[in-house]
Amino acid sequence: MTTTASDITFRLEQKRNVQADFPGPKSVALTERRKSVVAAGVASSVPVYVADADGGIIHDVDGNSFIDLGSGIAVTSVGASDPAVVGAVKEAVEHFTHTCFMVTPYEGYVAVAEQLNRLTPGDHEKRTVLFNSGAEAVENAIKVARLATGRDAVVAFDHAYHGRTNLTMALTAKAMPYKTNFGPFAPEVYRMPMSYPYREENPAITGAEAAKRAITMIEKQIGGDQVAAIIIEPIQGEGGFIVPAEGFLPALAAWAKEKGIVFIADEVQSGFCRTGEWFAVNHEGVVPDIMTMAKGIAGGMPLSAITGRADLLDAVHPGGLGGTYGGNPVACAAALASIGSMEEYNLNGRARHIESVAMARLQELQSELAAAGTGVIGDVRGRGAMLAVELVQAGSKEPNPELTKAVAAACLKEGVIILTCGTYGNVIRLLPPLVITDELLADGLEVLAAAIKAHA
């Protein structure tokens, strides 16, 4: 198995190169065209237009080359143009682009379901349904839980992000930009406190104790016998790449099982080798009743899924689940190829390697700044290639969103694309393609370090 990206051949040179007039004239012209045709509510954090992408590099229409530390928000884990994915998509398109699995089914859908049933945690009998987006997967997981349990209440957590549809907005914790003025939202959704080790009032609280805190609130405010589902991101994404304290997830899952509550792990962002395991729940041996997946599943093609206990999914009446484009044949071909590349390249091992390199450099930077009296890095956290730097006002835990924006802008100017997130807008999240070369990763980290130092 390939364990180093140096064994992978890329089409594009894996090197950044940004011209002085960035953004270039072609990107500027496209921005002007966009203003008159694309809704203002659709925002882009980077003011350049992509012409090509491969491995860990993005080329824009003006010939600039950027290091990609975002992967289209954890989507292009195998690279933006993995040869196996490209080949599979071409072959699929030559046969048919769509028939609708609910009308005339095809083998690709079945094959993807087989793979997901194999890869997801647990040796119990499973069933899978394919959809288009993460939000759609979440909506359907909730539908299944409510039907199977005959209950209505759904528990989500502080700092959560689950999507932009009506139900998933209700599940999402952050108001702006996701929820503001878009209500009213779906009812019977209750929010509980998350385990957020860096920001706990009691730094010594254990994961089990944090879970007990949430469980006590559920019992008091709702009643465990009224809850259809608990839904949680094993590592929270948009909320700030929050890794709960060890023991938090297992305690919640155990209590849910005791109460007949469906435990849903939202692995839309954390799944498919991103954290150094196939799924983030694997780190603590948690076996969800239902898992939602998307993003990294299909190498950039739109596909999502729910996989769960057979008794839960088979409880739904025929026709109760589905969608016109769900499990599109071209997307299914991409998913099968993408999973194949993940195994061939050992991208779980690659993610763990990225963690060892990046965490060492970021923690070193944190110590350097603290020693210099400019300790703006409050926390460095994450697993695998899902890493975060939480920026604060020096000498405190006060969030520093202004610094976060300035650092992201400075990195972009130097040819490195990074993403920000967090309930308070003060977290830099690193999601490099898992095939990124060591040289490109090191270069990107040094640009990030220089940007933080310059603006601290």
BAMIMI-64674 format. One line per 5 residues: their letters; for each residue x, y, z of N, C-alpha, C. Coordinates in steps of 0.02 Angstrom, whole numbers. Layout:
REM residues N
A> X:Y:Z:X:Y:Z:X:Y:Z  ...
***
This chain:
REM residues 456
MTTTA> 42:-60:0:0:0:0:43:63:0  20:114:-34:55:178:-35:41:216:29  93:237:64:83:274:125:112:344:121  146:360:67:172:427:58:148:455:-8  132:520:-8:106:552:-68:158:556:-123
SDITF> 222:546:-106:275:549:-156:269:493:-207  230:441:-191:219:385:-237:163:399:-286  128:455:-278:72:472:-322:96:520:-375  77:508:-437:95:553:-492:39:604:-503  57:667:-504:8:721:-514:15:752:-583
RLEQK> -40:776:-610:-40:811:-674:-7:879:-668  -23:914:-614:0:983:-605:60:985:-558  105:1031:-570:162:1041:-525:136:1061:-456  161:1028:-405:137:1039:-337:178:1095:-304  163:1156:-326:201:1214:-302:157:1276:-308
RNVQA> 161:1320:-258:122:1382:-260:160:1435:-299  120:1478:-331:149:1533:-370:95:1585:-381  100:1641:-346:49:1693:-350:80:1756:-379  48:1784:-430:73:1845:-462:57:1906:-420  94:1959:-433:87:2021:-394:19:2053:-402
DFPGP> -14:2042:-460:-77:2076:-472:-138:2034:-451  -126:1985:-407:-180:1944:-382:-233:1986:-346  -299:1975:-356:-327:1930:-407:-317:1959:-477  -306:1914:-523:-291:1934:-591:-351:1960:-630  -339:1986:-689:-392:2018:-728:-449:1972:-747
KSVAL> -435:1909:-760:-488:1862:-779:-535:1848:-720  -506:1841:-660:-548:1831:-601:-588:1893:-586  -558:1951:-594:-594:2014:-583:-653:2020:-632  -641:2002:-694:-694:2006:-744:-751:1957:-728  -733:1898:-706:-784:1849:-688:-824:1872:-627
TERRK> -791:1906:-582:-827:1933:-524:-879:1984:-546  -861:2025:-594:-909:2074:-620:-968:2040:-655  -954:1988:-695:-1008:1951:-727:-1054:1919:-675  -1023:1893:-623:-1061:1859:-570:-1111:1905:-536  -1091:1967:-524:-1133:2014:-487:-1203:2022:-516
SVVAA> -1208:2017:-582:-1273:2029:-614:-1314:1965:-624  -1286:1907:-607:-1323:1845:-620:-1328:1798:-560  -1281:1802:-513:-1281:1757:-456:-1307:1793:-395  -1351:1760:-358:-1381:1792:-299:-1327:1813:-249  -1338:1871:-220:-1289:1899:-172:-1283:1855:-110
GVASS> -1333:1815:-95:-1330:1772:-36:-1280:1715:-42  -1256:1702:-103:-1205:1652:-113:-1137:1687:-109  -1098:1671:-57:-1034:1704:-45:-977:1657:-61  -920:1685:-80:-859:1647:-91:-803:1680:-51  -766:1640:-15:-714:1668:29:-650:1685:-8
VPVYV> -641:1657:-68:-580:1669:-107:-600:1704:-173  -570:1761:-188:-591:1800:-247:-557:1780:-312  -545:1715:-322:-517:1691:-385:-561:1636:-413  -555:1624:-477:-595:1574:-511:-550:1517:-534  -570:1456:-518:-529:1397:-529:-530:1376:-603
ADADG> -472:1359:-628:-466:1332:-696:-447:1258:-694  -409:1238:-643:-385:1169:-638:-364:1155:-566  -365:1093:-547:-344:1074:-480:-322:1002:-480  -271:987:-440:-244:920:-437:-202:913:-374  -209:857:-340:-170:847:-279:-186:900:-228
GIIHD> -134:937:-206:-144:990:-158:-139:1060:-188  -148:1065:-254:-140:1129:-289:-203:1148:-326  -220:1214:-324:-274:1242:-363:-245:1295:-409  -260:1292:-474:-240:1342:-523:-300:1387:-538  -290:1452:-540:-345:1496:-559:-340:1516:-632
VDGNS> -390:1553:-655:-394:1570:-726:-339:1618:-749  -304:1648:-701:-251:1695:-717:-181:1664:-711  -179:1600:-699:-114:1566:-695:-82:1563:-627  -119:1586:-575:-93:1580:-507:-103:1509:-480  -59:1488:-436:-63:1421:-406:-66:1428:-331
FIDLG> -115:1396:-300:-127:1402:-229:-121:1334:-195  -92:1333:-136:-93:1273:-94:-163:1267:-65  -192:1209:-73:-261:1197:-51:-260:1164:18  -276:1202:70:-282:1173:137:-355:1171:160  -401:1168:111:-472:1165:126:-509:1107:94
SGIAV> -484:1081:38:-514:1023:4:-588:1034:-12  -607:1096:-29:-678:1109:-43:-722:1092:16  -697:1106:76:-728:1088:141:-731:1012:149  -672:982:149:-663:911:164:-692:864:111  -699:888:50:-729:848:-3:-677:810:-44
TSVGA> -626:845:-68:-578:815:-115:-520:783:-76  -536:737:-32:-485:704:8:-436:664:-35  -459:636:-90:-416:598:-135:-385:643:-189  -394:708:-181:-372:755:-232:-430:775:-277  -424:833:-308:-479:860:-348:-487:826:-415
SDPAV> -438:788:-436:-444:752:-501:-407:686:-497  -423:647:-447:-392:581:-439:-404:540:-502  -352:510:-531:-360:474:-594:-412:419:-591  -417:383:-537:-466:330:-532:-537:358:-533  -547:413:-499:-613:445:-498:-630:472:-567
VGAVK> -583:506:-597:-594:534:-664:-611:478:-714  -573:424:-712:-586:368:-758:-654:337:-747  -673:329:-684:-737:298:-669:-795:343:-692  -788:408:-682:-840:455:-703:-847:454:-779  -791:455:-815:-793:453:-889:-828:390:-914
EAVEH> -811:334:-885:-841:271:-907:-916:271:-892  -936:295:-833:-1007:296:-815:-1046:342:-861  -1019:400:-877:-1054:448:-919:-1066:420:-989  -1020:379:-1013:-1027:351:-1079:-1087:303:-1085  -1109:277:-1027:-1165:230:-1029:-1232:264:-1014
FTHTC> -1238:295:-956:-1299:334:-942:-1284:381:-884  -1315:440:-886:-1305:489:-834:-1358:486:-779  -1415:455:-796:-1470:454:-747:-1526:409:-773  -1555:372:-727:-1619:339:-742:-1668:346:-684  -1641:364:-625:-1677:366:-561:-1682:296:-532
FMVTP> -1648:285:-477:-1646:219:-446:-1716:196:-424  -1760:244:-411:-1829:227:-391:-1871:204:-450  -1845:212:-511:-1881:190:-571:-1847:129:-600  -1788:139:-628:-1749:83:-655:-1682:81:-620  -1673:36:-572:-1612:35:-531:-1551:10:-570
YEGYV> -1493:15:-539:-1430:-3:-570:-1381:-27:-517  -1331:-64:-540:-1285:-98:-494:-1245:-50:-451  -1225:8:-478:-1182:54:-442:-1209:73:-373  -1274:86:-370:-1306:104:-307:-1297:47:-256  -1311:-14:-279:-1305:-72:-235:-1233:-81:-212
AVAEQ> -1185:-71:-258:-1115:-80:-241:-1091:-29:-190  -1114:34:-196:-1097:85:-146:-1126:66:-78  -1188:43:-77:-1219:21:-14:-1179:-35:18  -1156:-82:-23:-1116:-137:3:-1052:-111:36  -1020:-63:3:-958:-36:30:-970:1:96
LNRLT> -1023:41:98:-1037:78:159:-1057:32:217  -1094:-19:202:-1111:-68:253:-1048:-103:280  -999:-112:236:-936:-144:256:-893:-97:298  -890:-33:279:-842:13:309:-866:44:374  -931:54:381:-957:87:441:-951:41:502
PGDHE> -947:70:562:-935:30:623:-991:-19:638  -973:-75:669:-1022:-124:692:-1028:-183:645  -1040:-242:674:-1048:-302:634:-1121:-324:629  -1167:-279:647:-1238:-293:643:-1261:-287:570  -1321:-311:557:-1349:-306:490:-1367:-233:476
KRTVL> -1348:-208:417:-1357:-138:401:-1395:-129:336  -1421:-68:328:-1451:-47:266:-1427:24:250  -1426:41:186:-1401:107:164:-1451:138:115  -1457:205:119:-1495:243:70:-1450:300:46  -1452:314:-19:-1409:367:-48:-1450:429:-65
FNSGA> -1418:486:-53:-1449:551:-67:-1398:596:-102  -1410:662:-99:-1367:709:-135:-1322:751:-90  -1346:773:-33:-1309:819:9:-1310:796:81  -1265:825:120:-1263:809:191:-1327:826:227  -1355:884:211:-1418:905:243:-1474:855:227
EAVEN> -1476:832:166:-1528:784:146:-1519:718:185  -1457:697:194:-1445:637:234:-1469:646:306  -1453:704:335:-1474:717:404:-1551:717:409  -1584:751:363:-1658:753:364:-1686:682:365  -1659:639:322:-1686:572:317:-1669:529:376
AIKVA> -1611:540:406:-1595:503:467:-1645:519:522  -1664:583:528:-1713:603:578:-1781:572:562  -1800:572:498:-1863:541:478:-1866:468:500  -1812:432:486:-1809:361:504:-1816:353:579  -1779:393:618:-1781:387:691:-1850:400:718
RLATG> -1882:451:693:-1950:467:717:-1999:412:700  -1996:386:639:-2043:334:620:-2030:270:661  -1967:252:668:-1950:189:702:-1966:190:776  -1959:249:808:-1971:253:880:-2041:275:898  -2076:308:851:-2141:336:867:-2137:397:911
RDAVV> -2078:427:917:-2068:486:958:-2052:546:914  -2054:606:943:-2044:667:904:-1980:705:921  -1960:706:983:-1905:750:1005:-1838:729:977  -1798:779:958:-1731:768:933:-1683:812:972  -1628:782:995:-1578:818:1034:-1517:832:990
AFDHA> -1498:896:987:-1436:916:954:-1394:953:1006  -1336:978:986:-1289:1006:1034:-1266:1076:1016  -1244:1111:1067:-1216:1178:1056:-1157:1173:1009  -1149:1224:968:-1095:1230:917:-1106:1184:857  -1162:1150:854:-1174:1101:800:-1187:1135:734
YHGRT> -1168:1101:680:-1189:1119:613:-1213:1056:578  -1275:1058:552:-1303:999:518:-1333:1015:450  -1332:1080:429:-1356:1095:362:-1396:1159:359  -1424:1172:299:-1458:1235:285:-1532:1227:266  -1558:1166:266:-1630:1157:253:-1668:1174:317
NLTMA> -1734:1174:314:-1772:1197:372:-1758:1156:434  -1763:1089:429:-1750:1048:487:-1678:1053:509  -1631:1052:463:-1561:1054:482:-1539:1122:508  -1573:1176:487:-1561:1241:519:-1581:1239:592  -1637:1206:606:-1658:1199:676:-1606:1162:717
LTAKA> -1574:1113:686:-1522:1074:720:-1457:1112:728  -1445:1158:681:-1383:1198:681:-1386:1251:736  -1329:1261:770:-1328:1307:827:-1315:1380:808  -1276:1391:756:-1253:1458:739:-1305:1497:699  -1322:1557:722:-1374:1596:689:-1350:1627:624
MPYKT> -1298:1667:627:-1273:1702:568:-1213:1667:539  -1214:1651:475:-1262:1669:423:-1316:1617:409  -1318:1563:448:-1357:1505:428:-1431:1509:443  -1451:1546:495:-1520:1543:518:-1555:1611:519  -1517:1664:522:-1546:1730:532:-1599:1747:480
NFGPF> -1659:1762:504:-1716:1782:462:-1745:1727:418  -1725:1665:430:-1750:1609:389:-1804:1568:425  -1823:1586:485:-1872:1547:523:-1943:1559:499  -1993:1526:530:-1987:1481:588:-1957:1413:567  -1927:1381:617:-1893:1318:605:-1934:1258:628
APEVY> -1912:1200:608:-1947:1138:627:-1949:1131:702  -2005:1107:729:-2013:1102:802:-1982:1038:830  -1987:1032:895:-1965:973:933:-1890:959:925  -1851:1013:922:-1778:1008:922:-1752:1042:985  -1711:1007:1022:-1686:1031:1086:-1610:1031:1085
RMPMS> -1580:1085:1113:-1507:1091:1111:-1477:1081:1181  -1424:1042:1183:-1391:1025:1245:-1318:1048:1243  -1286:1054:1302:-1216:1077:1304:-1168:1025:1277  -1121:1048:1237:-1070:1006:1207:-1009:1001:1254  -972:949:1247:-907:945:1280:-856:984:1237
YPYRE> -833:1041:1264:-787:1086:1228:-729:1098:1276  -681:1051:1277:-629:1053:1330:-595:1121:1339  -579:1156:1285:-543:1219:1292:-585:1273:1327  -651:1270:1318:-694:1323:1345:-739:1300:1403  -725:1244:1432:-763:1222:1490:-749:1268:1550
ENPAI> -802:1286:1586:-793:1325:1647:-751:1287:1698  -762:1221:1699:-722:1178:1742:-674:1138:1697  -611:1158:1691:-565:1125:1646:-553:1051:1662  -569:1032:1724:-557:963:1745:-615:916:1729  -669:942:1702:-727:900:1688:-709:846:1638
TGAEA> -729:784:1653:-714:729:1608:-768:723:1554  -754:682:1504:-804:670:1453:-867:638:1481  -858:591:1526:-916:558:1557:-957:607:1597  -924:653:1632:-960:703:1672:-996:752:1627  -965:771:1571:-998:816:1524:-1059:783:1493
AKRAI> -1053:717:1480:-1111:680:1454:-1167:677:1505  -1149:667:1568:-1199:664:1621:-1235:731:1627  -1198:786:1618:-1228:853:1619:-1282:859:1566  -1266:836:1505:-1314:839:1450:-1373:793:1463  -1359:732:1486:-1412:683:1498:-1460:708:1552
TMIEK> -1434:739:1604:-1476:766:1657:-1524:819:1630  -1498:862:1585:-1540:913:1555:-1593:882:1509  -1575:830:1473:-1624:796:1429:-1680:767:1471  -1661:732:1523:-1712:701:1566:-1757:754:1598  -1728:809:1618:-1766:862:1652:-1811:900:1604
QIGGD> -1785:917:1545:-1822:960:1499:-1867:924:1450  -1850:861:1435:-1888:825:1383:-1915:759:1409  -1871:721:1442:-1888:653:1462:-1857:604:1412  -1815:559:1437:-1781:514:1391:-1828:472:1350  -1887:455:1376:-1934:413:1340:-1972:451:1285
QVAAI> -1958:516:1279:-1990:557:1227:-1942:573:1169  -1880:553:1176:-1829:571:1126:-1824:519:1072  -1832:540:1010:-1824:495:953:-1751:484:937  -1712:539:938:-1643:535:915:-1598:585:950  -1537:565:959:-1482:611:976:-1438:614:914
IIEPI> -1424:674:890:-1380:682:832:-1321:725:852  -1262:701:834:-1201:736:854:-1145:724:804  -1106:776:792:-1045:769:753:-990:744:800  -959:687:787:-907:662:831:-849:711:840  -834:748:788:-792:808:792:-832:863:758
QGEGG> -849:914:795:-892:966:766:-854:1005:712  -888:1018:657:-857:1051:600:-860:1126:603  -914:1154:577:-922:1227:574:-918:1259:643  -936:1223:695:-934:1250:763:-864:1263:789  -812:1236:754:-744:1250:775:-698:1191:781
FIVPA> -714:1135:746:-673:1075:750:-663:1055:823  -718:1052:859:-717:1037:930:-714:961:939  -662:938:972:-655:867:989:-679:858:1060  -734:823:1071:-758:815:1140:-709:776:1183  -713:787:1248:-669:750:1294:-682:676:1287
EGFLP> -629:637:1296:-634:564:1291:-687:539:1340  -730:495:1314:-783:467:1355:-850:499:1345  -852:558:1315:-915:594:1305:-960:556:1258  -935:538:1199:-976:503:1149:-997:434:1173  -952:393:1201:-975:327:1224:-1029:331:1278
ALAAW> -1024:379:1323:-1074:386:1376:-1142:405:1347  -1143:451:1299:-1206:470:1267:-1236:411:1230  -1193:375:1193:-1218:319:1153:-1246:264:1198  -1213:251:1254:-1237:199:1300:-1304:218:1331  -1311:281:1350:-1375:304:1378:-1431:301:1326
AKEKG> -1414:321:1265:-1464:318:1211:-1489:247:1200  -1443:200:1201:-1462:129:1192:-1508:107:1248  -1491:126:1309:-1532:108:1367:-1603:135:1362  -1610:195:1332:-1675:228:1328:-1712:215:1262  -1684:175:1218:-1716:163:1154:-1713:222:1107
IVFIA> -1663:264:1116:-1654:325:1074:-1606:308:1017  -1622:330:958:-1578:319:900:-1519:367:904  -1459:340:906:-1398:380:911:-1371:389:840  -1373:452:817:-1352:469:748:-1285:505:750  -1235:477:717:-1170:511:710:-1169:547:643
DEVQS> -1162:613:645:-1157:652:584:-1083:655:564  -1064:612:517:-995:607:494:-986:640:425  -1030:688:410:-1027:720:345:-958:751:332  -930:785:381:-865:817:372:-807:774:397  -819:733:447:-765:696:479:-752:627:451
GFCRT> -794:605:405:-789:537:379:-740:528:324  -729:465:306:-688:443:250:-614:464:257  -583:436:308:-511:441:321:-489:510:346  -533:557:351:-515:626:368:-479:629:435  -499:589:485:-470:594:551:-419:539:565
GEWFA> -400:502:514:-353:448:524:-386:381:536  -452:381:537:-493:320:538:-546:329:485  -579:274:466:-632:282:416:-684:331:439  -699:329:505:-747:376:533:-723:397:602  -742:458:622:-716:486:685:-740:446:746
VNHEG> -799:415:742:-823:376:799:-777:317:814  -740:294:764:-696:236:774:-643:249:827  -625:312:838:-572:327:887:-591:305:957  -655:302:973:-676:280:1039:-721:218:1036  -723:185:979:-760:124:974:-835:131:979
VVPDI> -861:190:961:-934:202:963:-966:173:900  -1020:138:908:-1058:109:852:-1125:144:849  -1135:191:803:-1199:227:799:-1254:182:772  -1316:202:787:-1373:167:758:-1381:187:685  -1368:251:671:-1370:277:602:-1311:325:594
MTMAK> -1281:324:536:-1227:371:520:-1245:409:457  -1232:475:458:-1241:515:397:-1173:530:368  -1169:528:301:-1106:537:266:-1116:578:203  -1064:614:182:-1065:652:120:-993:675:106  -984:736:84:-919:767:72:-867:719:41
GIAGG> -823:689:81:-769:650:53:-788:585:20  -851:568:18:-874:502:-5:-860:489:-79  -860:540:-121:-860:527:-193:-811:571:-232  -757:592:-201:-705:628:-237:-727:693:-269  -780:723:-245:-803:787:-272:-870:783:-307
MPLSA> -894:724:-322:-960:717:-352:-1013:720:-297  -1073:748:-312:-1124:755:-260:-1157:689:-241  -1144:668:-180:-1173:606:-155:-1172:608:-79  -1224:581:-48:-1226:574:24:-1261:509:40  -1259:490:104:-1288:426:122:-1307:425:196
ITGRA> -1354:381:212:-1363:359:281:-1355:283:282  -1318:260:331:-1311:188:342:-1328:174:414  -1368:123:425:-1389:110:494:-1417:41:503  -1440:29:564:-1467:-36:582:-1524:-56:534  -1522:-118:512:-1572:-141:464:-1642:-135:491
DLLDA> -1652:-148:556:-1720:-146:583:-1747:-75:582  -1704:-24:588:-1727:45:586:-1746:66:515  -1700:55:468:-1712:78:400:-1766:37:365  -1770:-27:381:-1821:-69:350:-1891:-57:380  -1894:-19:434:-1959:-3:464:-1998:47:421
VHPGG> -1963:83:378:-1995:134:337:-2033:100:279  -2094:123:266:-2135:95:214:-2104:107:145  -2116:62:97:-2088:71:29:-2109:138:-1  -2061:174:-28:-2074:240:-56:-2063:296:-6  -2052:280:57:-2044:331:108:-1976:364:107
LGGTY> -1928:333:74:-1861:361:68:-1842:364:-6  -1803:414:-23:-1780:418:-93:-1774:490:-115  -1772:499:-181:-1763:565:-211:-1741:556:-283  -1760:601:-326:-1747:593:-398:-1674:580:-414  -1629:619:-385:-1558:612:-403:-1519:570:-352
GGNPV> -1550:548:-299:-1514:512:-246:-1479:450:-273  -1413:446:-260:-1375:389:-286:-1366:392:-361  -1357:451:-388:-1345:459:-460:-1291:411:-484  -1300:379:-541:-1252:327:-563:-1181:352:-573  -1173:414:-596:-1106:441:-606:-1073:454:-538
ACAAA> -1112:480:-491:-1086:492:-423:-1069:426:-389  -1109:374:-401:-1094:309:-372:-1029:281:-399  -1017:289:-463:-954:266:-493:-895:303:-461  -904:368:-451:-852:408:-419:-838:385:-348  -892:368:-311:-884:346:-242:-846:280:-238
LASIG> -862:234:-282:-827:169:-282:-754:178:-297  -738:223:-344:-668:236:-362:-633:272:-305  -667:320:-274:-638:358:-220:-621:313:-160  -667:269:-142:-655:222:-87:-596:177:-105  -593:156:-168:-537:115:-191:-470:151:-183
SMEEY> -468:215:-201:-407:254:-194:-389:264:-121  -439:275:-78:-425:282:-7:-390:220:21  -412:162:-1:-381:100:22:-313:90:-11  -308:103:-75:-245:93:-110:-190:138:-82  -207:202:-70:-158:250:-45:-150:248:31
NLNGR> -190:206:65:-191:204:139:-199:275:166  -254:307:148:-264:377:168:-278:384:243  -297:331:277:-301:335:350:-231:346:378  -184:307:354:-115:317:375:-88:385:355  -107:406:296:-84:472:272:-112:528:316
ARHIE> -175:523:337:-204:573:381:-168:576:448  -150:518:474:-114:517:537:-44:548:529  -13:538:472:51:569:458:44:645:455  -7:668:421:-20:741:416:-28:769:486  -65:734:529:-75:757:597:-8:764:634
SVAMA> 34:714:627:98:715:664:141:774:641  141:788:577:181:844:550:151:911:570  86:920:558:54:984:568:47:1001:643  28:953:684:19:966:755:86:987:786  140:954:766:205:972:794:223:1044:778
RLQEL> 211:1064:715:228:1132:695:183:1184:728  119:1169:732:72:1216:762:83:1224:837  97:1169:870:110:1173:942:176:1210:956  225:1199:912:287:1237:918:275:1311:911  233:1329:862:216:1399:851:179:1427:912
QSELA> 133:1389:940:97:1410:999:145:1426:1057  194:1384:1067:243:1394:1120:286:1455:1106  306:1465:1043:347:1522:1024:312:1588:1039  248:1591:1020:210:1652:1031:198:1665:1105  184:1612:1142:173:1620:1214:237:1646:1248
AAGTG> 295:1619:1228:358:1641:1257:374:1713:1240  349:1736:1182:362:1805:1161:311:1854:1189  262:1828:1227:211:1872:1256:155:1889:1209  152:1853:1153:98:1864:1104:59:1799:1095  36:1772:1150:3:1706:1148:-67:1709:1121
VIGDV> -73:1717:1055:-139:1723:1024:-167:1655:1003  -127:1603:1007:-153:1536:993:-177:1506:1058  -243:1504:1067:-271:1477:1128:-270:1402:1130  -283:1371:1072:-289:1298:1071:-270:1272:1002  -236:1216:1000:-223:1178:939:-253:1110:950
RGRGA> -297:1088:906:-333:1026:918:-351:993:852  -379:933:858:-403:897:799:-375:827:796  -397:791:744:-372:724:732:-359:716:658  -306:679:642:-290:667:572:-278:732:535  -311:738:478:-306:798:437:-367:842:445
MLAVE> -394:842:506:-450:886:525:-427:924:587  -389:978:575:-353:1013:628:-375:1085:634  -368:1112:694:-391:1180:707:-342:1219:750  -341:1284:737:-304:1332:778:-354:1383:802  -366:1387:867:-413:1436:894:-375:1497:916
LVQAG> -392:1555:886:-356:1617:899:-394:1660:950  -357:1688:996:-386:1727:1052:-347:1791:1062  -376:1835:1102:-339:1894:1124:-282:1871:1170  -222:1897:1159:-164:1874:1198:-178:1880:1273  -162:1826:1307:-169:1826:1380:-239:1810:1405
SKEPN> -283:1790:1360:-352:1774:1380:-380:1721:1334  -443:1703:1346:-478:1657:1301:-531:1694:1260  -526:1760:1260:-573:1800:1221:-563:1787:1147  -616:1766:1111:-609:1751:1040:-581:1811:1001  -543:1796:949:-511:1848:909:-528:1839:835
PELTK> -591:1852:816:-611:1843:746:-575:1890:698  -558:1950:721:-523:1998:678:-455:1970:656  -418:1942:704:-354:1912:688:-363:1853:641  -414:1813:652:-427:1755:610:-438:1776:537  -477:1828:527:-488:1853:458:-424:1879:428
AVAAA> -385:1915:467:-322:1944:442:-273:1889:423  -270:1837:462:-224:1781:447:-246:1745:383  -310:1733:376:-335:1700:315:-319:1742:254  -329:1807:258:-314:1852:202:-240:1853:186  -198:1854:237:-126:1855:227:-102:1790:195
CLKEG> -130:1734:216:-112:1669:185:-131:1668:112  -191:1691:97:-214:1692:27:-169:1734:-16  -147:1791:9:-103:1835:-29:-38:1801:-47  -17:1753:-4:45:1716:-15:33:1651:-53  -30:1638:-71:-44:1578:-110:-64:1517:-71
VIILT> -93:1527:-12:-116:1470:29:-190:1482:47  -232:1434:30:-303:1438:44:-317:1402:110  -341:1439:160:-363:1409:223:-435:1429:235  -469:1390:276:-538:1403:293:-543:1424:366  -593:1463:381:-606:1482:450:-673:1452:472
CGTYG> -685:1450:537:-748:1424:562:-753:1442:636  -800:1412:671:-808:1424:742:-868:1466:758  -901:1450:812:-959:1488:835:-941:1562:842  -880:1576:861:-858:1645:873:-816:1672:815  -811:1634:760:-774:1656:701:-699:1662:712
NVIRL> -671:1624:759:-601:1633:777:-559:1570:769  -581:1524:727:-545:1461:719:-522:1454:646  -458:1439:638:-431:1420:574:-435:1344:569  -466:1319:517:-471:1246:509:-429:1224:450  -394:1170:460:-350:1143:408:-378:1076:385
LPPLV> -394:1072:320:-423:1013:290:-386:996:225  -322:985:227:-286:974:164:-309:909:130  -303:906:64:-314:842:32:-267:790:63  -290:730:73:-249:680:106:-191:657:64  -191:675:0:-136:658:-45:-85:714:-51
ITDEL> -91:767:-13:-45:823:-16:26:799:-2  75:826:-38:144:806:-27:170:837:38  221:806:66:252:832:127:280:902:115  309:913:56:339:977:41:286:1032:37  230:1016:6:177:1066:-1:145:1080:67
LADGL> 136:1029:107:108:1038:173:153:1082:216  218:1067:215:266:1106:254:266:1179:232  264:1190:167:263:1259:140:200:1296:164  143:1263:159:81:1294:181:82:1311:255  109:1266:296:113:1278:368:159:1336:385
EVLAA> 213:1344:347:258:1400:360:226:1466:341  188:1466:287:152:1527:269:101:1545:323  66:1495:349:18:1507:403:53:1533:465  109:1503:483:146:1524:542:169:1596:535  195:1613:476:219:1682:465:161:1732:469
AIKAH> 103:1713:443:45:1757:445:22:1770:516  21:1718:557:0:1726:627:50:1770:665  115:1756:655:167:1797:687:162:1871:668  149:1883:603:148:1951:578:90:1991:605  35:1957:621:-26:1992:643:-41:1984:717
A> 1:1946:753:-11:1934:825:-5:1999:864
***
